[in-house]
């Protein structure tokens, strides 16, 4: 390696960050990417919040909206955020029930990252007068990491 060549930090293999990227038509077509975690010897929490997540009802085709909060404690890998954004927006034309979308997002991240711990809080806005919130996690949270509350207010309805 010459003095002008930067060390490989894992970003050379990325295909979307810093490039024009087309919106994937479906979650199956999306490419989630990862880079090496910067502090593999330390425990810390990473949080992604997507307050405008959308998907489609698989029966009616009507849009469903959710506020997602994804928390994870990395091990060897972190998710590259642009690829995560493109993955999440690929659900816009995807028909699936709330539970399926929520757990699919979480398990796809677990399969990619093999994190120490991951949870998703999917706070779905009501359609038909009933919100459906979906929560999933890989197991007990690690005791040595500060994990703040997700602090997404529950649906209060009118009044």
Phi and psi in radians as a Rosetta constraint file:
Dihedral C 1 N 2 CA 2 C 2 CIRCULARHARMONIC -1.409 0.35
Dihedral N 2 CA 2 C 2 N 3 CIRCULARHARMONIC 2.913 0.35
Dihedral C 2 N 3 CA 3 C 3 CIRCULARHARMONIC -1.115 0.35
Dihedral N 3 CA 3 C 3 N 4 CIRCULARHARMONIC -0.429 0.35
Dihedral C 3 N 4 CA 4 C 4 CIRCULARHARMONIC -1.577 0.35
Dihedral N 4 CA 4 C 4 N 5 CIRCULARHARMONIC -0.121 0.35
Dihedral C 4 N 5 CA 5 C 5 CIRCULARHARMONIC -1.583 0.35
Dihedral N 5 CA 5 C 5 N 6 CIRCULARHARMONIC 2.079 0.35
Dihedral C 5 N 6 CA 6 C 6 CIRCULARHARMONIC -1.220 0.35
Dihedral N 6 CA 6 C 6 N 7 CIRCULARHARMONIC 2.660 0.35
Dihedral C 6 N 7 CA 7 C 7 CIRCULARHARMONIC -1.135 0.35
Dihedral N 7 CA 7 C 7 N 8 CIRCULARHARMONIC 2.669 0.35
Dihedral C 7 N 8 CA 8 C 8 CIRCULARHARMONIC -1.300 0.35
Dihedral N 8 CA 8 C 8 N 9 CIRCULARHARMONIC 1.902 0.35
Dihedral C 8 N 9 CA 9 C 9 CIRCULARHARMONIC -1.737 0.35
Dihedral N 9 CA 9 C 9 N 10 CIRCULARHARMONIC 0.200 0.35
Dihedral C 9 N 10 CA 10 C 10 CIRCULARHARMONIC 1.633 0.35
Dihedral N 10 CA 10 C 10 N 11 CIRCULARHARMONIC -0.168 0.35
Dihedral C 10 N 11 CA 11 C 11 CIRCULARHARMONIC -1.455 0.35
Dihedral N 11 CA 11 C 11 N 12 CIRCULARHARMONIC -0.296 0.35
Dihedral C 11 N 12 CA 12 C 12 CIRCULARHARMONIC -1.119 0.35
Dihedral N 12 CA 12 C 12 N 13 CIRCULARHARMONIC -0.468 0.35
Dihedral C 12 N 13 CA 13 C 13 CIRCULARHARMONIC -1.476 0.35
Dihedral N 13 CA 13 C 13 N 14 CIRCULARHARMONIC -0.131 0.35
Dihedral C 13 N 14 CA 14 C 14 CIRCULARHARMONIC -1.200 0.35
Dihedral N 14 CA 14 C 14 N 15 CIRCULARHARMONIC 2.446 0.35
Dihedral C 14 N 15 CA 15 C 15 CIRCULARHARMONIC -1.893 0.35
Dihedral N 15 CA 15 C 15 N 16 CIRCULARHARMONIC -0.134 0.35
Dihedral C 15 N 16 CA 16 C 16 CIRCULARHARMONIC -2.070 0.35
Dihedral N 16 CA 16 C 16 N 17 CIRCULARHARMONIC -0.694 0.35
Dihedral C 16 N 17 CA 17 C 17 CIRCULARHARMONIC -1.115 0.35
Dihedral N 17 CA 17 C 17 N 18 CIRCULARHARMONIC 2.244 0.35
Dihedral C 17 N 18 CA 18 C 18 CIRCULARHARMONIC 1.395 0.35
Dihedral N 18 CA 18 C 18 N 19 CIRCULARHARMONIC 0.136 0.35
Dihedral C 18 N 19 CA 19 C 19 CIRCULARHARMONIC -2.301 0.35
Dihedral N 19 CA 19 C 19 N 20 CIRCULARHARMONIC 2.738 0.35
Dihedral C 19 N 20 CA 20 C 20 CIRCULARHARMONIC -1.176 0.35
Dihedral N 20 CA 20 C 20 N 21 CIRCULARHARMONIC 2.287 0.35
Dihedral C 20 N 21 CA 21 C 21 CIRCULARHARMONIC -2.293 0.35
Dihedral N 21 CA 21 C 21 N 22 CIRCULARHARMONIC 2.213 0.35
Dihedral C 21 N 22 CA 22 C 22 CIRCULARHARMONIC -1.281 0.35
Dihedral N 22 CA 22 C 22 N 23 CIRCULARHARMONIC 2.572 0.35
Dihedral C 22 N 23 CA 23 C 23 CIRCULARHARMONIC -1.231 0.35
Dihedral N 23 CA 23 C 23 N 24 CIRCULARHARMONIC 2.137 0.35
Dihedral C 23 N 24 CA 24 C 24 CIRCULARHARMONIC -1.105 0.35
Dihedral N 24 CA 24 C 24 N 25 CIRCULARHARMONIC 2.519 0.35
Dihedral C 24 N 25 CA 25 C 25 CIRCULARHARMONIC -1.338 0.35
Dihedral N 25 CA 25 C 25 N 26 CIRCULARHARMONIC -0.351 0.35
Dihedral C 25 N 26 CA 26 C 26 CIRCULARHARMONIC -2.706 0.35
Dihedral N 26 CA 26 C 26 N 27 CIRCULARHARMONIC 2.836 0.35
Dihedral C 26 N 27 CA 27 C 27 CIRCULARHARMONIC -1.047 0.35
Dihedral N 27 CA 27 C 27 N 28 CIRCULARHARMONIC -0.561 0.35
Dihedral C 27 N 28 CA 28 C 28 CIRCULARHARMONIC -1.176 0.35
Dihedral N 28 CA 28 C 28 N 29 CIRCULARHARMONIC -0.474 0.35
Dihedral C 28 N 29 CA 29 C 29 CIRCULARHARMONIC -1.550 0.35
Dihedral N 29 CA 29 C 29 N 30 CIRCULARHARMONIC -0.227 0.35
Dihedral C 29 N 30 CA 30 C 30 CIRCULARHARMONIC -1.288 0.35
Dihedral N 30 CA 30 C 30 N 31 CIRCULARHARMONIC 2.610 0.35
Dihedral C 30 N 31 CA 31 C 31 CIRCULARHARMONIC -2.021 0.35
Dihedral N 31 CA 31 C 31 N 32 CIRCULARHARMONIC 1.892 0.35
Dihedral C 31 N 32 CA 32 C 32 CIRCULARHARMONIC -1.476 0.35
Dihedral N 32 CA 32 C 32 N 33 CIRCULARHARMONIC 2.362 0.35
Dihedral C 32 N 33 CA 33 C 33 CIRCULARHARMONIC -2.119 0.35
Dihedral N 33 CA 33 C 33 N 34 CIRCULARHARMONIC 2.746 0.35
Dihedral C 33 N 34 CA 34 C 34 CIRCULARHARMONIC -2.356 0.35
Dihedral N 34 CA 34 C 34 N 35 CIRCULARHARMONIC 2.757 0.35
Dihedral C 34 N 35 CA 35 C 35 CIRCULARHARMONIC -2.326 0.35
Dihedral N 35 CA 35 C 35 N 36 CIRCULARHARMONIC 2.795 0.35
Dihedral C 35 N 36 CA 36 C 36 CIRCULARHARMONIC -1.048 0.35
Dihedral N 36 CA 36 C 36 N 37 CIRCULARHARMONIC 2.432 0.35
Dihedral C 36 N 37 CA 37 C 37 CIRCULARHARMONIC -1.133 0.35
Dihedral N 37 CA 37 C 37 N 38 CIRCULARHARMONIC 2.392 0.35
Dihedral C 37 N 38 CA 38 C 38 CIRCULARHARMONIC -1.276 0.35
Dihedral N 38 CA 38 C 38 N 39 CIRCULARHARMONIC -0.425 0.35
Dihedral C 38 N 39 CA 39 C 39 CIRCULARHARMONIC -2.263 0.35
Dihedral N 39 CA 39 C 39 N 40 CIRCULARHARMONIC 1.327 0.35
Dihedral C 39 N 40 CA 40 C 40 CIRCULARHARMONIC -1.224 0.35
Dihedral N 40 CA 40 C 40 N 41 CIRCULARHARMONIC -0.306 0.35
Dihedral C 40 N 41 CA 41 C 41 CIRCULARHARMONIC -1.685 0.35
Dihedral N 41 CA 41 C 41 N 42 CIRCULARHARMONIC 0.096 0.35
Dihedral C 41 N 42 CA 42 C 42 CIRCULARHARMONIC -2.212 0.35
Dihedral N 42 CA 42 C 42 N 43 CIRCULARHARMONIC 2.666 0.35
Dihedral C 42 N 43 CA 43 C 43 CIRCULARHARMONIC -1.775 0.35
Dihedral N 43 CA 43 C 43 N 44 CIRCULARHARMONIC 2.255 0.35
Dihedral C 43 N 44 CA 44 C 44 CIRCULARHARMONIC -2.683 0.35
Dihedral N 44 CA 44 C 44 N 45 CIRCULARHARMONIC 2.804 0.35
Dihedral C 44 N 45 CA 45 C 45 CIRCULARHARMONIC -1.814 0.35
Dihedral N 45 CA 45 C 45 N 46 CIRCULARHARMONIC 2.420 0.35
Dihedral C 45 N 46 CA 46 C 46 CIRCULARHARMONIC -2.004 0.35
Dihedral N 46 CA 46 C 46 N 47 CIRCULARHARMONIC 2.313 0.35
Dihedral C 46 N 47 CA 47 C 47 CIRCULARHARMONIC -2.161 0.35
Dihedral N 47 CA 47 C 47 N 48 CIRCULARHARMONIC 2.307 0.35
Dihedral C 47 N 48 CA 48 C 48 CIRCULARHARMONIC -2.046 0.35
Dihedral N 48 CA 48 C 48 N 49 CIRCULARHARMONIC 2.340 0.35
Dihedral C 48 N 49 CA 49 C 49 CIRCULARHARMONIC -2.127 0.35
Dihedral N 49 CA 49 C 49 N 50 CIRCULARHARMONIC 2.225 0.35
Dihedral C 49 N 50 CA 50 C 50 CIRCULARHARMONIC -2.171 0.35
Dihedral N 50 CA 50 C 50 N 51 CIRCULARHARMONIC 1.565 0.35
Dihedral C 50 N 51 CA 51 C 51 CIRCULARHARMONIC -1.343 0.35
Dihedral N 51 CA 51 C 51 N 52 CIRCULARHARMONIC -0.090 0.35
Dihedral C 51 N 52 CA 52 C 52 CIRCULARHARMONIC -2.205 0.35
Dihedral N 52 CA 52 C 52 N 53 CIRCULARHARMONIC 0.659 0.35
Dihedral C 52 N 53 CA 53 C 53 CIRCULARHARMONIC -1.191 0.35
Dihedral N 53 CA 53 C 53 N 54 CIRCULARHARMONIC 2.438 0.35
Dihedral C 53 N 54 CA 54 C 54 CIRCULARHARMONIC -2.377 0.35
Dihedral N 54 CA 54 C 54 N 55 CIRCULARHARMONIC 2.587 0.35
Dihedral C 54 N 55 CA 55 C 55 CIRCULARHARMONIC -2.585 0.35
Dihedral N 55 CA 55 C 55 N 56 CIRCULARHARMONIC -3.040 0.35
Dihedral C 55 N 56 CA 56 C 56 CIRCULARHARMONIC -2.080 0.35
Dihedral N 56 CA 56 C 56 N 57 CIRCULARHARMONIC 2.535 0.35
Dihedral C 56 N 57 CA 57 C 57 CIRCULARHARMONIC -1.133 0.35
Dihedral N 57 CA 57 C 57 N 58 CIRCULARHARMONIC 2.272 0.35
Dihedral C 57 N 58 CA 58 C 58 CIRCULARHARMONIC -1.242 0.35
Dihedral N 58 CA 58 C 58 N 59 CIRCULARHARMONIC -0.245 0.35
Dihedral C 58 N 59 CA 59 C 59 CIRCULARHARMONIC -1.725 0.35
Dihedral N 59 CA 59 C 59 N 60 CIRCULARHARMONIC -0.880 0.35
Dihedral C 59 N 60 CA 60 C 60 CIRCULARHARMONIC -1.645 0.35
Dihedral N 60 CA 60 C 60 N 61 CIRCULARHARMONIC -0.343 0.35
Dihedral C 60 N 61 CA 61 C 61 CIRCULARHARMONIC 1.364 0.35
Dihedral N 61 CA 61 C 61 N 62 CIRCULARHARMONIC 0.054 0.35
Dihedral C 61 N 62 CA 62 C 62 CIRCULARHARMONIC -1.300 0.35
Dihedral N 62 CA 62 C 62 N 63 CIRCULARHARMONIC 2.620 0.35
Dihedral C 62 N 63 CA 63 C 63 CIRCULARHARMONIC -1.262 0.35
Dihedral N 63 CA 63 C 63 N 64 CIRCULARHARMONIC 2.509 0.35
Dihedral C 63 N 64 CA 64 C 64 CIRCULARHARMONIC -2.059 0.35
Dihedral N 64 CA 64 C 64 N 65 CIRCULARHARMONIC 2.507 0.35
Dihedral C 64 N 65 CA 65 C 65 CIRCULARHARMONIC -2.180 0.35
Dihedral N 65 CA 65 C 65 N 66 CIRCULARHARMONIC 2.495 0.35
Dihedral C 65 N 66 CA 66 C 66 CIRCULARHARMONIC -2.532 0.35
Dihedral N 66 CA 66 C 66 N 67 CIRCULARHARMONIC 2.769 0.35
Dihedral C 66 N 67 CA 67 C 67 CIRCULARHARMONIC -1.911 0.35
Dihedral N 67 CA 67 C 67 N 68 CIRCULARHARMONIC 1.946 0.35
Dihedral C 67 N 68 CA 68 C 68 CIRCULARHARMONIC -1.744 0.35
Dihedral N 68 CA 68 C 68 N 69 CIRCULARHARMONIC 2.450 0.35
Dihedral C 68 N 69 CA 69 C 69 CIRCULARHARMONIC -2.248 0.35
Dihedral N 69 CA 69 C 69 N 70 CIRCULARHARMONIC 2.072 0.35
Dihedral C 69 N 70 CA 70 C 70 CIRCULARHARMONIC -2.007 0.35
Dihedral N 70 CA 70 C 70 N 71 CIRCULARHARMONIC 2.095 0.35
Dihedral C 70 N 71 CA 71 C 71 CIRCULARHARMONIC -2.021 0.35
Dihedral N 71 CA 71 C 71 N 72 CIRCULARHARMONIC 2.377 0.35
Dihedral C 71 N 72 CA 72 C 72 CIRCULARHARMONIC -2.618 0.35
Dihedral N 72 CA 72 C 72 N 73 CIRCULARHARMONIC 2.671 0.35
Dihedral C 72 N 73 CA 73 C 73 CIRCULARHARMONIC -1.869 0.35
Dihedral N 73 CA 73 C 73 N 74 CIRCULARHARMONIC 1.950 0.35
Dihedral C 73 N 74 CA 74 C 74 CIRCULARHARMONIC -1.180 0.35
Dihedral N 74 CA 74 C 74 N 75 CIRCULARHARMONIC 2.714 0.35
Dihedral C 74 N 75 CA 75 C 75 CIRCULARHARMONIC -1.935 0.35
Dihedral N 75 CA 75 C 75 N 76 CIRCULARHARMONIC -1.562 0.35
Dihedral C 75 N 76 CA 76 C 76 CIRCULARHARMONIC -1.687 0.35
Dihedral N 76 CA 76 C 76 N 77 CIRCULARHARMONIC -0.312 0.35
Dihedral C 76 N 77 CA 77 C 77 CIRCULARHARMONIC -2.299 0.35
Dihedral N 77 CA 77 C 77 N 78 CIRCULARHARMONIC 2.664 0.35
Dihedral C 77 N 78 CA 78 C 78 CIRCULARHARMONIC -2.164 0.35
Dihedral N 78 CA 78 C 78 N 79 CIRCULARHARMONIC 2.659 0.35
Dihedral C 78 N 79 CA 79 C 79 CIRCULARHARMONIC -1.411 0.35
Dihedral N 79 CA 79 C 79 N 80 CIRCULARHARMONIC 2.466 0.35
Dihedral C 79 N 80 CA 80 C 80 CIRCULARHARMONIC -1.378 0.35
Dihedral N 80 CA 80 C 80 N 81 CIRCULARHARMONIC 2.205 0.35
Dihedral C 80 N 81 CA 81 C 81 CIRCULARHARMONIC -1.193 0.35
Dihedral N 81 CA 81 C 81 N 82 CIRCULARHARMONIC -0.591 0.35
Dihedral C 81 N 82 CA 82 C 82 CIRCULARHARMONIC -1.142 0.35
Dihedral N 82 CA 82 C 82 N 83 CIRCULARHARMONIC -0.720 0.35
Dihedral C 82 N 83 CA 83 C 83 CIRCULARHARMONIC -1.146 0.35
Dihedral N 83 CA 83 C 83 N 84 CIRCULARHARMONIC -0.601 0.35
Dihedral C 83 N 84 CA 84 C 84 CIRCULARHARMONIC -1.148 0.35
Dihedral N 84 CA 84 C 84 N 85 CIRCULARHARMONIC -0.758 0.35
Dihedral C 84 N 85 CA 85 C 85 CIRCULARHARMONIC -1.042 0.35
Dihedral N 85 CA 85 C 85 N 86 CIRCULARHARMONIC -0.792 0.35
Dihedral C 85 N 86 CA 86 C 86 CIRCULARHARMONIC -1.142 0.35
Dihedral N 86 CA 86 C 86 N 87 CIRCULARHARMONIC -0.672 0.35
Dihedral C 86 N 87 CA 87 C 87 CIRCULARHARMONIC -1.069 0.35
Dihedral N 87 CA 87 C 87 N 88 CIRCULARHARMONIC -0.837 0.35
Dihedral C 87 N 88 CA 88 C 88 CIRCULARHARMONIC -1.117 0.35
Dihedral N 88 CA 88 C 88 N 89 CIRCULARHARMONIC -0.711 0.35
Dihedral C 88 N 89 CA 89 C 89 CIRCULARHARMONIC -1.281 0.35
Dihedral N 89 CA 89 C 89 N 90 CIRCULARHARMONIC -0.282 0.35
Dihedral C 89 N 90 CA 90 C 90 CIRCULARHARMONIC -1.186 0.35
Dihedral N 90 CA 90 C 90 N 91 CIRCULARHARMONIC -0.218 0.35
Dihedral C 90 N 91 CA 91 C 91 CIRCULARHARMONIC -1.380 0.35
Dihedral N 91 CA 91 C 91 N 92 CIRCULARHARMONIC -0.142 0.35
Dihedral C 91 N 92 CA 92 C 92 CIRCULARHARMONIC -0.953 0.35
Dihedral N 92 CA 92 C 92 N 93 CIRCULARHARMONIC -0.636 0.35
Dihedral C 92 N 93 CA 93 C 93 CIRCULARHARMONIC -1.928 0.35
Dihedral N 93 CA 93 C 93 N 94 CIRCULARHARMONIC 0.331 0.35
Dihedral C 93 N 94 CA 94 C 94 CIRCULARHARMONIC -1.761 0.35
Dihedral N 94 CA 94 C 94 N 95 CIRCULARHARMONIC 2.167 0.35
Dihedral C 94 N 95 CA 95 C 95 CIRCULARHARMONIC -1.638 0.35
Dihedral N 95 CA 95 C 95 N 96 CIRCULARHARMONIC 1.987 0.35
Dihedral C 95 N 96 CA 96 C 96 CIRCULARHARMONIC -2.811 0.35
Dihedral N 96 CA 96 C 96 N 97 CIRCULARHARMONIC 2.672 0.35
Dihedral C 96 N 97 CA 97 C 97 CIRCULARHARMONIC -1.185 0.35
Dihedral N 97 CA 97 C 97 N 98 CIRCULARHARMONIC 2.776 0.35
Dihedral C 97 N 98 CA 98 C 98 CIRCULARHARMONIC -0.908 0.35
Dihedral N 98 CA 98 C 98 N 99 CIRCULARHARMONIC -0.807 0.35
Dihedral C 98 N 99 CA 99 C 99 CIRCULARHARMONIC -1.073 0.35
Dihedral N 99 CA 99 C 99 N 100 CIRCULARHARMONIC -0.735 0.35
Dihedral C 99 N 100 CA 100 C 100 CIRCULARHARMONIC -1.148 0.35
Dihedral N 100 CA 100 C 100 N 101 CIRCULARHARMONIC -0.799 0.35
Dihedral C 100 N 101 CA 101 C 101 CIRCULARHARMONIC -1.047 0.35
Dihedral N 101 CA 101 C 101 N 102 CIRCULARHARMONIC -0.833 0.35
Dihedral C 101 N 102 CA 102 C 102 CIRCULARHARMONIC -1.082 0.35
Dihedral N 102 CA 102 C 102 N 103 CIRCULARHARMONIC -0.862 0.35
Dihedral C 102 N 103 CA 103 C 103 CIRCULARHARMONIC -1.257 0.35
Dihedral N 103 CA 103 C 103 N 104 CIRCULARHARMONIC -0.590 0.35
Dihedral C 103 N 104 CA 104 C 104 CIRCULARHARMONIC -1.066 0.35
Dihedral N 104 CA 104 C 104 N 105 CIRCULARHARMONIC -0.755 0.35
Dihedral C 104 N 105 CA 105 C 105 CIRCULARHARMONIC -1.060 0.35
Dihedral N 105 CA 105 C 105 N 106 CIRCULARHARMONIC -0.857 0.35
Dihedral C 105 N 106 CA 106 C 106 CIRCULARHARMONIC -1.111 0.35
Dihedral N 106 CA 106 C 106 N 107 CIRCULARHARMONIC -0.822 0.35
Dihedral C 106 N 107 CA 107 C 107 CIRCULARHARMONIC -1.237 0.35
Dihedral N 107 CA 107 C 107 N 108 CIRCULARHARMONIC -0.517 0.35
Dihedral C 107 N 108 CA 108 C 108 CIRCULARHARMONIC -1.123 0.35
Dihedral N 108 CA 108 C 108 N 109 CIRCULARHARMONIC -0.733 0.35
Dihedral C 108 N 109 CA 109 C 109 CIRCULARHARMONIC -1.148 0.35
Dihedral N 109 CA 109 C 109 N 110 CIRCULARHARMONIC -0.712 0.35
Dihedral C 109 N 110 CA 110 C 110 CIRCULARHARMONIC -1.092 0.35
Dihedral N 110 CA 110 C 110 N 111 CIRCULARHARMONIC -0.762 0.35
Dihedral C 110 N 111 CA 111 C 111 CIRCULARHARMONIC -1.093 0.35
Dihedral N 111 CA 111 C 111 N 112 CIRCULARHARMONIC -0.642 0.35
Dihedral C 111 N 112 CA 112 C 112 CIRCULARHARMONIC -1.320 0.35
Dihedral N 112 CA 112 C 112 N 113 CIRCULARHARMONIC -0.746 0.35
Dihedral C 112 N 113 CA 113 C 113 CIRCULARHARMONIC -1.763 0.35
Dihedral N 113 CA 113 C 113 N 114 CIRCULARHARMONIC -0.436 0.35
Dihedral C 113 N 114 CA 114 C 114 CIRCULARHARMONIC 0.824 0.35
Dihedral N 114 CA 114 C 114 N 115 CIRCULARHARMONIC 0.992 0.35
Dihedral C 114 N 115 CA 115 C 115 CIRCULARHARMONIC -1.249 0.35
Dihedral N 115 CA 115 C 115 N 116 CIRCULARHARMONIC 2.869 0.35
Dihedral C 115 N 116 CA 116 C 116 CIRCULARHARMONIC -1.080 0.35
Dihedral N 116 CA 116 C 116 N 117 CIRCULARHARMONIC -0.701 0.35
Dihedral C 116 N 117 CA 117 C 117 CIRCULARHARMONIC -2.796 0.35
Dihedral N 117 CA 117 C 117 N 118 CIRCULARHARMONIC 2.556 0.35
Dihedral C 117 N 118 CA 118 C 118 CIRCULARHARMONIC -2.592 0.35
Dihedral N 118 CA 118 C 118 N 119 CIRCULARHARMONIC 2.494 0.35
Dihedral C 118 N 119 CA 119 C 119 CIRCULARHARMONIC -2.450 0.35
Dihedral N 119 CA 119 C 119 N 120 CIRCULARHARMONIC 2.690 0.35
Dihedral C 119 N 120 CA 120 C 120 CIRCULARHARMONIC -2.239 0.35
Dihedral N 120 CA 120 C 120 N 121 CIRCULARHARMONIC 2.387 0.35
Dihedral C 120 N 121 CA 121 C 121 CIRCULARHARMONIC -2.008 0.35
Dihedral N 121 CA 121 C 121 N 122 CIRCULARHARMONIC 2.020 0.35
Dihedral C 121 N 122 CA 122 C 122 CIRCULARHARMONIC -1.972 0.35
Dihedral N 122 CA 122 C 122 N 123 CIRCULARHARMONIC 1.855 0.35
Dihedral C 122 N 123 CA 123 C 123 CIRCULARHARMONIC -1.750 0.35
Dihedral N 123 CA 123 C 123 N 124 CIRCULARHARMONIC 1.671 0.35
Dihedral C 123 N 124 CA 124 C 124 CIRCULARHARMONIC -1.477 0.35
Dihedral N 124 CA 124 C 124 N 125 CIRCULARHARMONIC 2.380 0.35
Dihedral C 124 N 125 CA 125 C 125 CIRCULARHARMONIC -1.320 0.35
Dihedral N 125 CA 125 C 125 N 126 CIRCULARHARMONIC 2.579 0.35
Dihedral C 125 N 126 CA 126 C 126 CIRCULARHARMONIC -1.193 0.35
Dihedral N 126 CA 126 C 126 N 127 CIRCULARHARMONIC 2.505 0.35
Dihedral C 126 N 127 CA 127 C 127 CIRCULARHARMONIC -2.343 0.35
Dihedral N 127 CA 127 C 127 N 128 CIRCULARHARMONIC 2.293 0.35
Dihedral C 127 N 128 CA 128 C 128 CIRCULARHARMONIC 1.309 0.35
Dihedral N 128 CA 128 C 128 N 129 CIRCULARHARMONIC 0.316 0.35
Dihedral C 128 N 129 CA 129 C 129 CIRCULARHARMONIC 1.496 0.35
Dihedral N 129 CA 129 C 129 N 130 CIRCULARHARMONIC 0.073 0.35
Dihedral C 129 N 130 CA 130 C 130 CIRCULARHARMONIC -2.354 0.35
Dihedral N 130 CA 130 C 130 N 131 CIRCULARHARMONIC 2.033 0.35
Dihedral C 130 N 131 CA 131 C 131 CIRCULARHARMONIC -1.342 0.35
Dihedral N 131 CA 131 C 131 N 132 CIRCULARHARMONIC 2.583 0.35
Dihedral C 131 N 132 CA 132 C 132 CIRCULARHARMONIC -2.168 0.35
Dihedral N 132 CA 132 C 132 N 133 CIRCULARHARMONIC 1.953 0.35
Dihedral C 132 N 133 CA 133 C 133 CIRCULARHARMONIC -1.778 0.35
Dihedral N 133 CA 133 C 133 N 134 CIRCULARHARMONIC 2.414 0.35
Dihedral C 133 N 134 CA 134 C 134 CIRCULARHARMONIC -2.152 0.35
Dihedral N 134 CA 134 C 134 N 135 CIRCULARHARMONIC 2.266 0.35
Dihedral C 134 N 135 CA 135 C 135 CIRCULARHARMONIC -2.229 0.35
Dihedral N 135 CA 135 C 135 N 136 CIRCULARHARMONIC 2.374 0.35
Dihedral C 135 N 136 CA 136 C 136 CIRCULARHARMONIC -2.618 0.35
Dihedral N 136 CA 136 C 136 N 137 CIRCULARHARMONIC 2.517 0.35
Dihedral C 136 N 137 CA 137 C 137 CIRCULARHARMONIC -2.601 0.35
Dihedral N 137 CA 137 C 137 N 138 CIRCULARHARMONIC 2.837 0.35
Dihedral C 137 N 138 CA 138 C 138 CIRCULARHARMONIC -1.342 0.35
Dihedral N 138 CA 138 C 138 N 139 CIRCULARHARMONIC -0.353 0.35
Dihedral C 138 N 139 CA 139 C 139 CIRCULARHARMONIC 2.866 0.35
Dihedral N 139 CA 139 C 139 N 140 CIRCULARHARMONIC -2.788 0.35
Dihedral C 139 N 140 CA 140 C 140 CIRCULARHARMONIC -1.182 0.35
Dihedral N 140 CA 140 C 140 N 141 CIRCULARHARMONIC 2.432 0.35
Dihedral C 140 N 141 CA 141 C 141 CIRCULARHARMONIC -1.185 0.35
Dihedral N 141 CA 141 C 141 N 142 CIRCULARHARMONIC 2.607 0.35
Dihedral C 141 N 142 CA 142 C 142 CIRCULARHARMONIC -1.133 0.35
Dihedral N 142 CA 142 C 142 N 143 CIRCULARHARMONIC 2.432 0.35
Dihedral C 142 N 143 CA 143 C 143 CIRCULARHARMONIC -1.264 0.35
Dihedral N 143 CA 143 C 143 N 144 CIRCULARHARMONIC -0.377 0.35
Dihedral C 143 N 144 CA 144 C 144 CIRCULARHARMONIC -1.685 0.35
Dihedral N 144 CA 144 C 144 N 145 CIRCULARHARMONIC 0.311 0.35
Dihedral C 144 N 145 CA 145 C 145 CIRCULARHARMONIC -2.194 0.35
Dihedral N 145 CA 145 C 145 N 146 CIRCULARHARMONIC 2.369 0.35
Dihedral C 145 N 146 CA 146 C 146 CIRCULARHARMONIC -1.333 0.35
Dihedral N 146 CA 146 C 146 N 147 CIRCULARHARMONIC 2.094 0.35
Dihedral C 146 N 147 CA 147 C 147 CIRCULARHARMONIC -2.122 0.35
Dihedral N 147 CA 147 C 147 N 148 CIRCULARHARMONIC 1.737 0.35
Dihedral C 147 N 148 CA 148 C 148 CIRCULARHARMONIC -1.225 0.35
Dihedral N 148 CA 148 C 148 N 149 CIRCULARHARMONIC 2.766 0.35
Dihedral C 148 N 149 CA 149 C 149 CIRCULARHARMONIC -1.090 0.35
Dihedral N 149 CA 149 C 149 N 150 CIRCULARHARMONIC 2.668 0.35
Dihedral C 149 N 150 CA 150 C 150 CIRCULARHARMONIC -1.331 0.35
Dihedral N 150 CA 150 C 150 N 151 CIRCULARHARMONIC -0.407 0.35
Dihedral C 150 N 151 CA 151 C 151 CIRCULARHARMONIC 0.926 0.35
Dihedral N 151 CA 151 C 151 N 152 CIRCULARHARMONIC 0.648 0.35
Dihedral C 151 N 152 CA 152 C 152 CIRCULARHARMONIC -1.675 0.35
Dihedral N 152 CA 152 C 152 N 153 CIRCULARHARMONIC 2.058 0.35
Dihedral C 152 N 153 CA 153 C 153 CIRCULARHARMONIC -1.114 0.35
Dihedral N 153 CA 153 C 153 N 154 CIRCULARHARMONIC 2.471 0.35
Dihedral C 153 N 154 CA 154 C 154 CIRCULARHARMONIC -1.198 0.35
Dihedral N 154 CA 154 C 154 N 155 CIRCULARHARMONIC 2.772 0.35
Dihedral C 154 N 155 CA 155 C 155 CIRCULARHARMONIC -1.185 0.35
Dihedral N 155 CA 155 C 155 N 156 CIRCULARHARMONIC 2.222 0.35
Dihedral C 155 N 156 CA 156 C 156 CIRCULARHARMONIC -1.795 0.35
Dihedral N 156 CA 156 C 156 N 157 CIRCULARHARMONIC -0.222 0.35
Dihedral C 156 N 157 CA 157 C 157 CIRCULARHARMONIC 1.263 0.35
Dihedral N 157 CA 157 C 157 N 158 CIRCULARHARMONIC -2.821 0.35
Dihedral C 157 N 158 CA 158 C 158 CIRCULARHARMONIC -1.535 0.35
Dihedral N 158 CA 158 C 158 N 159 CIRCULARHARMONIC 2.329 0.35
